[in-house]
Amino acid sequence: MADTDSPTAEFDSHLEGWVFFLSLLGIVPLAERLGWATEQLAFFTGPTVGGLLNATFGNATEMIISMLALQNGMIRVVQQSLLGSILSNLLLVLGCALFGGGLALRREQVFNKPSAAMNSGLLLMAVMGLLFPAVLHYTRTELHFGKSELALSRFSSCIMLVAYIAYIFFQLTSQKNLYTPVNEEESPTGENSDDEEVPDMSKWESIMWLFILTCFISVLSQYLVNAIEGASVAMNIPVAFISVILLPIVGNAAEHAGAVMFAVKDKLDISLGVAIGSSTQIAMFVIPFTVVVGWIMGLPMDLNFKLFETATLIMTVLVVAFMLQEGTTNYFKGLMLLLCYLIVAASFFVHIDDESSQDKPDDHP
C-alpha cells in the first residue's frame, strides 16, 4: 500500500484539493445557467410540463455526478450526495425561499395545499423505501444476510419508479387544475404579471444551450468525482460532509436562485414546486434509478443509506411536512428550516462513515 504520508502523496492530495475546489466553483454558474435555460424552454411547454422540466434539469448536475461516481464504484458518495440533495432542497433552498419571500412581502404567503401534500406523501413513501432496508440490516433479521436487503432494495426501487411514473401521468392528465397557483385562481380577470413575461430565446436555442451546458457540467463533474477523496485529505474534511453538504449546495444552485426569486415575487407555488418537486424527483426517481443502474452494472447499490443518514432524512421530511400543513408560510418558518439545516451540516461534519476509508480515524498506523 502506498505511503499516504510521503511528500509525493501529500502533493497529490493538495493538487486534488485544488482540482475539487475549482471544479466546484466552475459548476455553480453552469448549474445556474442550466436552470435559466430550462425556464426559457418552459415558456414553450406550459406550466405543468415546465415545472417538470425545471425539476428534471435542476437535478441534472446531481444525476451526472451520481452516474460518474457509480461508474467509479463510489457507492457511498452516490448515496450521500443524493441524500444531501434532498436535505439541501427541503431545508436550505425552501428555507431561503420562505425566509426571503416573508421578509420581502412582510406578510404570510399562501400556496396550494393539495400539491404540497401530494409531494409530502411521495417523500414519506421514499422514506419508507429507504427505512426498511436499513432496519432489516441493523436488526439482523434478514432471511439471507447481505443478500435480502439488496433484493428488497431492488424490488422497492422498481415499485418507487412505477409510483413516480404514475405521479407524472397524474400531473399531466387528470389533475392539471390541482397545480394551478393559488394567486392565479384568485384573479377575477384571469390576468397576471406572467402575461407580460416573454422568453429571451427561441425553443431550439434553449434546447441547444441545455445540451451545451449539460456537456460542460459532465466534464467538470468527472474531475470533481475523481478528486473527492484527495480533497477530503487535503482539507481534512470528512467525505460524508463533502458528499452530503458541499456537493448538493453546488448542484442545487439553479433551484436555490429560482426558488428565492419566485418567492420574493409572491409566486410561492412555483418555489415549492422547484424545491419540494426536485426533492421528490430525487427520492422517487433518481435514487431508485441509480439502484437499477447499479444492478445492471453488477454493483451492490442499495437503499440502505445507513442508520444515521436515514434518521436525518426521516426527521427532515417530517419537519417540512409539519411546516407546510397549514397552507401558509412566513419568514419565521423559513428561518426554522435554515436553522435545521445548520444542525444537519454540523452533524455530518462530526460524523464518521465506517465505509469511507478517509473517514476512519485509525486508517493510518
Stockholm file with secondary structure:
# STOCKHOLM 1.0

chainA/1-365         MADTDSPTAEFDSHLEGWVFFLSLLGIVPLAERLGWATEQLAFFTGPTVGGLLNATFGNATEMIISMLALQNGMIRVVQQSLLGSILSNLLLVLGCALFGGGLALRREQVFNKPSAAMNSGLLLMAVMGLLFPAVLHYTRTELHFGKSELALSRFSSCIMLVAYIAYIFFQLTSQKNLYTPVNEEESPTGENSDDEEVPDMSKWESIMWLFILTCFISVLSQYLVNAIEGASVAMNIPVAFISVILLPIVGNAAEHAGAVMFAVKDKLDISLGVAIGSSTQIAMFVIPFTVVVGWIMGLPMDLNFKLFETATLIMTVLVVAFMLQEGTTNYFKGLMLLLCYLIVAASFFVHIDDESSQDKPDDHP
#=GR chainA/1-365 SS CCCTTSHHHHHHHHHHHHHHHHHHHHHHHHHHHHHHHHHHHHTTTCHHHHHHHHHHHHTHHHHHHHHHHHHTTCHHHHHHHHHHHHHIIIIIIHHHHHHHHHHHHSSCEECCHHHHHHHHHHHHHHHHHHHHHHHHHHTTCCSSTTTHHHHHHHHHHHHHHHHHHHHHHHHHTTTGGGGSCHHHHTCSSSCCGGGGCCCSSCHHHHHHHHHHHHHHHHHHHHHHHHTHHHHHHHHTCCHHHIIIIIHHHHHTHHHHHHHHHHHHTTCHHHHHHHHHHHHHHIIIIIHHHHHHHHHHHTCCCCSCCCHHHHHHHHHHHHHHHHHTTTSEECHHHHHHHHHHHHHHHHHHHSCCCTTCGGGCTTSCC
#=GC SS_cons         CCCTTSHHHHHHHHHHHHHHHHHHHHHHHHHHHHHHHHHHHHTTTCHHHHHHHHHHHHTHHHHHHHHHHHHTTCHHHHHHHHHHHHHIIIIIIHHHHHHHHHHHHSSCEECCHHHHHHHHHHHHHHHHHHHHHHHHHHTTCCSSTTTHHHHHHHHHHHHHHHHHHHHHHHHHTTTGGGGSCHHHHTCSSSCCGGGGCCCSSCHHHHHHHHHHHHHHHHHHHHHHHHTHHHHHHHHTCCHHHIIIIIHHHHHTHHHHHHHHHHHHTTCHHHHHHHHHHHHHHIIIIIHHHHHHHHHHHTCCCCSCCCHHHHHHHHHHHHHHHHHTTTSEECHHHHHHHHHHHHHHHHHHHSCCCTTCGGGCTTSCC
//
